[in-house]
Amino acid sequence: MLEQGSGDVSAILQRIKILPMAQRTVSSDYFQIVAHSLISGKKLHIEYYARQTDAIVARELSPQRLVY
């Protein structure tokens, strides 16, 4: 992403943090999708299962920071 010239590198590094502790096994595809949305300033459309209401919920998010 940084190689593609997608913005100011210092601003990107302030918005994305990668923590080595408590790592989860998550596909890097998700990281790339969210990071691209964050860098380009685009919204994400997600759907998730809400246990409390037992329903699939759709949301639109504007990512501000990414902690991975």
C-alpha positions in Angstrom: 0.0 0.0 0.0 2.8 2.4 0.9 4.6 1.5 -2.3 1.5 2.6 -4.4 1.9 6.2 -3.2 -1.4 6.2 -1.3 -0.7 9.2 0.9 1.6 10.6 3.5 3.6 7.8 5.1 3.9 9.5 8.5 0.1 10.1 8.6 -0.5 6.4 7.7 1.9 5.2 10.4 0.1 7.3 13.0 -3.3 5.6 12.1 -2.1 2.0 11.9 -0.5 0.1 14.9 0.7 -3.4 14.8 1.0 -5.0 18.3 3.1 -8.2 18.6 1.2 -9.3 21.8 -2.1 -11.3 21.8 -1.9 -12.1 18.1 -4.9 -13.7 16.6 -5.0 -15.8 13.5 -6.8 -13.5 11.1 -6.5 -13.5 7.4 -4.3 -10.8 6.0 -7.0 -10.2 3.4 -9.1 -8.5 6.1 -6.1 -6.3 7.2 -5.6 -5.2 3.6 -9.3 -4.3 3.1 -9.5 -2.3 6.3 -6.1 -0.6 5.9 -7.0 0.4 2.3 -10.3 1.8 3.5 -8.5 3.7 6.2 -5.8 5.1 3.9 -8.2 6.1 1.1 -10.9 7.5 3.5 -13.6 5.2 2.2 -16.3 3.6 4.3 -16.6 -0.1 4.9 -19.9 -2.0 4.7 -19.9 -5.0 7.1 -22.4 -7.6 8.2 -22.2 -9.4 11.5 -24.2 -11.7 13.7 -25.6 -10.0 16.8 -26.2 -12.7 19.5 -28.4 -10.4 21.6 -31.0 -10.0 18.9 -30.2 -13.2 17.0 -30.0 -11.3 13.8 -27.6 -10.4 11.0 -26.9 -6.7 11.2 -25.5 -4.5 8.5 -23.4 -1.4 9.3 -21.4 1.2 7.5 -18.1 2.2 9.2 -15.6 5.0 8.7 -12.3 3.6 10.1 -10.2 6.1 12.0 -7.5 3.8 13.3 -6.4 0.2 12.8 -4.8 -1.9 15.6 -3.7 -5.3 14.4 
